[in-house]
Amino acid sequence: MLNVDTIDKLLKDELSATETYQQALDKFRKEGETAESENLMPIYEDHEEAVSTLQNQIRQMGATPSEDSGAWGSWAKIVQGGANIMGKLATLKALQEGERTGAEDYEEALQDPELPSDVRSLIETRLLPAQQSHIRILDRLLDAAA
């Protein structure tokens, strides 16, 4: 059952990411920050795709995937909500911190010797590289905003 728990934790991270990106996108659109919106939308879509992929993985293992991000997602929403009030730089920094945490969680999952090979491959070839790409995009946005 450990494998399903590990994968479900990753799913909750991704659900949290979609929720926080939705908040940030709403903020940037409302404020007419089109460059940020255009850069963040593909990241949001990557996280939505990861949610779908991880949900399918959990179903294939005969378990029921989480439907919400749980306590971590609630905390992330509070942090992101506060960052949204603080401004563009704080919003981008909060998103970047979330991406870093997600990347660490994927790296940690790869340390699990019981992780199924198909899930390991998914993390190594798609999910972790996407997180790393998101961090680079946010680095560029932060540099431009500073």
Residue, then its C-alpha position, 0 to 999 in steps of 0.5 A: m500500500l506504500n506505493v499508492d500512498t506515495i503516489d497519492k501524496l504526489l497527486k495532492d501536491e499536483l492538486s495543490a499546484t493547480e489550485t494555487y496557479q488558478q489563484a495566481l492566474d486569476k490575480f494576474r488576469k484581473e491586473g492585466e499582467t498578460a506576460e505572467s498569465e501567458n507564462l503561467m498558463p502552460i505550467y498550470e496545464d502541465h499540473e492539470e495533466a499531471v493530476s490526470t496521469l497520477q489519478n489514472q496511475i492510482r486507479q490502475m493500482g486498484a485504489t481511489p485517488s484523492e479528490d482534493s489537496g488536503a491540509w497541504g493544499s489549504w496551507a498553499k492556498i493561504v500562502q498564495g492568497g497572502a502573496n496575491i495581496m502582497g503583489k507580483l513578486a510575492t506571488l511568483k516567489a510563492l509559486q516558485e517555492g511550491e515548485r521546489t517543494g514538488a520537485e523535492d517530493y518527486e526526488e524523494a519518491l524516486q528513493d522508494p525502492e518499492l515504487p513501480s517501474d512505470v511510475r518511476s519512469l513517469i517521474e523521471t521522464r515527465l513529471l520531475p523534468a516539468q517541475q524543473s522547467h517550471i522553476r526555470i520559468l519562474d526564475r526568469l519571471l522573478d528576474a524580470a519582475a525584480 
